Amino acid sequence: MGALSRFGHKWASPSETNVPIRSMKTLRQPLESSPESSRFSNAADKGGMRKRKSIRRAPSRTYSVYIIELSRACVKQPCALAPVYVGQTAHTPEHRFGQHKAGGKLAASKAHKFGVRLRYDLMKGIASCSNRTEAERLEKAVAEALERRGHQVFWG
């Protein structure tokens, strides 16, 4: 009986083919036609290896909504409650706040220039989300709720 290749082909051994060992080309012929060998025969005929189908899985990220207190200097009208910036991130709120304060492409201008601190007291009841669209909806809902409470809200 011949050995199996890594693709499941049955290869002929020298004793089964009655061919001298020097002729390795004949050893690579499949013994019999099987569903496994016919599955790869088309790819071999075309001169290439058959590509493996990859299963694309969604990344296992959790998204959270964060709230940054802004300096009152960012608004022209005086306000009773401090203005806030609402955002969503796949990172921790602390990491995202650091990105805002560092500036650059990832920073929102209001949060970069006027960001004071994270408001953990306002973030307390906000759950994390499993995908980005859900987090964006939650971000909008939190921003609207804070506006109803009397905060000047910047978000987006």
JOZI-V78435 format. One record per residue. NEAR is the number of other C-alpha atoms within 10 Angstrom. Layout:
BEGIN
near->[NEAR & NEAR]
END
This chain:
BEGIN
near->[10 & 15 & 11 & 12 & 10 & 7 & 9 & 13 & 22 & 21 & 19 & 20 & 17 & 16 & 11 & 12 & 12 & 9 & 13 & 11 & 13 & 9 & 10 & 11 & 8 & 16 & 19 & 14 & 12 & 16 & 17 & 12 & 12 & 12 & 10 & 12 & 16 & 14 & 12 & 15 & 14 & 13 & 13 & 12 & 9 & 9 & 9 & 9 & 12 & 13 & 7 & 6 & 6 & 6 & 6 & 6 & 6 & 7 & 8 & 8 & 13 & 15 & 22 & 25 & 22 & 24 & 26 & 26 & 21 & 25 & 17 & 19 & 11 & 13 & 12 & 7 & 7 & 9 & 12 & 9 & 12 & 15 & 23 & 28 & 23 & 20 & 25 & 24 & 21 & 18 & 13 & 15 & 21 & 12 & 11 & 18 & 23 & 13 & 17 & 22 & 19 & 13 & 14 & 11 & 9 & 12 & 17 & 19 & 14 & 18 & 27 & 19 & 17 & 20 & 22 & 16 & 15 & 18 & 15 & 13 & 8 & 14 & 17 & 9 & 8 & 13 & 12 & 16 & 20 & 15 & 16 & 16 & 11 & 13 & 22 & 19 & 13 & 20 & 23 & 17 & 12 & 22 & 23 & 14 & 13 & 17 & 15 & 11 & 10 & 13 & 18 & 19 & 21 & 18 & 17 & 11]
END
